Amino acid sequence: MARLLLASTSPRRLELLRQIGLRPEVLRVDIDESVRPGEAAADYVLRLARAKAEAGRAQAEAAGYGPAWVLAADTTVLAGGEILGKPASLDDARRIWALLPSPDHQVLTGVALVHGDRILSRVVSTAVDFLPIPAQEQEAYWASGEPQDKAGGYAIQGRAALYVAGIRGSYSNVVGLPLAETAALLRQADHPLWE
């Protein structure tokens, strides 16, 4: 039986896949995640997801895995007209958090699946209504460690739920992997969802 490989070390993505009964093996892939000048957020996450999936396929082939489905994803936050990455410091997080209440706040995830010579992919967007983080709470939130490895400097599934007034779209997308859309790609590539 061909294996499902996850070209991501994100514990959140692995947990989401396990939530729907999948048990992928994890591959660590390294690619350049720099945003290209003038690159739109949707193009950016799709490019990275596809690059990660293809790097995962190359790694799996080199390791002699045999037939496999290689799944990859990349998530970013767009707010205030900017693609927001992971904050580098508390000051950077404060700059990012100031943009999150913007009306254009979206979480975008590119998902890519490679199986054989096919690569299937899509981008999912979720609109987020984010409240300002009170100044007196920002240092404590930073000190919690939660925002430090998250695009946009927050985790909806954690303490940042205090600041999310609502979403329009996929909740799991904001966590890091849109499950319904990922399942659709797996079905399209003939990967069993029920074992």
N, C-alpha and C positions, 0 to 999 in steps of 0.2 A: 504494500500500500504506500502510495506517495505521502510524504510528510508535509505538514503545515509548518513553515518556518516564519518567525516574526523577526524582521530586520529592524529591530528596535530594542533598546534596553530599558525603555520606559516601563516602570512598574505599573503605572496606571493603565497603559494599553494592554499589558499582559493580564491584569486583573479584569478588565472589561471583557476580554476574549474568554477568560475562564468563567465569567458570569454567564455567558451563553453556551457553556459546555465545551468549548474548544481548549485544547491543551498543546499550543504550539511550542516548538523548540525556539530558543532565542539566539539570534545571531547579533554580534556587535559589528556594526558597519560604521566607517568613518568617511564622511564626505564633507566638502566645503559647503557650509550653510550660509555663506554671505549672500545678502540681497544684491542683485545686480542693479545698476543705475536705471531708474525709471521703471523697474519691474513692478507690476501689479501684484497685490497680495495673493490673489487666486493663482496667478501664474507661478509665483514663488513657491507656494506649498505644493503645487502639482509637480513642478520640476524636482523639488527635493524628494518627494515621495517616490517618484519614478526612479530617481538616481539611487535612492536607498534600496529599492526593490531589485534593481539591476545589479547593484553591488552585492546584495545578498545572494542573488542567483549565482554570480561569479564565485563567491565564497563557498557556496554549497557545492557547486560543481568541482571546485578545487579540492574540497574535503571528501569528495566521492559520495555525496549523499544520495545520488540517484534521483529519480523523479521527485519533484517537490513543488508545492505552491509556496511562493515567497511573498509575504504580505509586508507592506511598509506604509508609514504615514508620517506626515509632518503637520504640525499645528502652529498657527500664529494668531496674533490678535491685531486687529486693525482698529484704531481709534484716533480721533483728532487728525485724520488723514495720514497717519504714520503706521508703518508696520512695527509692532512692538515686540521685541525679543525678551530674553531673560534679563532682569536687572543685574547690573554689575556691582551695585553698591546701594546703600540706603538712599543716598541722594538721587541716584538714577531711578530707584523704585519710586521715590516721591514725584519725580518728573513724569514717570509713566502713569502713576495713580491719578495724577491731575488730569490726564487725558481720558481716563476710562469712563467718566460720566458723559462723554460726547455722544450725540445722537447717532453717529455712524459706527458705534462700537459693535464689532462683529468678531466672532471666532471662526477662523477658516481652517479646515483640515483637508489636505490632499491625501487620498488613499490610493495605493497602487498595489496590484496583484500580478505577479509574474508566474506563469505556468507554461512550461514548454517554450514555444516561440511567441506566445501571446502575452501582452501586457494590457491589463484593464485598469482604468483609473477614473477617478472623479474627484470633484471638490465639493465639500459641504460647508455651508455657511449658517451660523446661528447668530441672531441679533441678541445683544445683552443690554438690559437696562441696569446700569451700574450706578450706585449712589456714591457720593464723595466719601472717602475714608477720613473720618475726623482726624485732625492734626494730632490730637493727644493719643490716638490709637495707632498711628503709623509706626512708631518705633517698636511698640510691642508686637505688632503684626510682623514686622521685619525680623525681630528677635525670635519669633516662633520657628523660623526656618522655612516656613511654608512657601513664601513667595520667591525664594532665591533660585529655584531651578524651573520656574514656570514662565512660559511666554505670557507677557502682559503683567507679570508679577503677582498673580493670584491663582488660587485653586478653588473653583466653585464648590467642590466636594468637601472642602475644609472650612476653615474659619472665615474665608471670604464670602461664604453664604450670607453672612451678616450684611453684606453690601450689594447683593444681587436682588433687585426689586422684581425682576422677571426676565424671561427669555422667550424668544420666538424661534422655534426650531428644535434641533436635537440637543438634549441635555448631555448625552454621552459624547457628542462632538466637543462640547466645551471642556469636558474632562480630558479628551485627547483622542477619541476614536468613535466616529459615528457608527453605531452598531447596525442599524437597519440597512444603511447604505453599504457597509462592509459585507454584511450577509448577502446582499444582492450581488456584489462582485464575486463572492465565493460560489454562489449558486450558478452564476453565469460561467464560471470556470469549472463547473462540475465537482466542486468540493462538497462532500457530505457535511451537513450541519447537525445531523442527528446520527450518532454512532451507537 
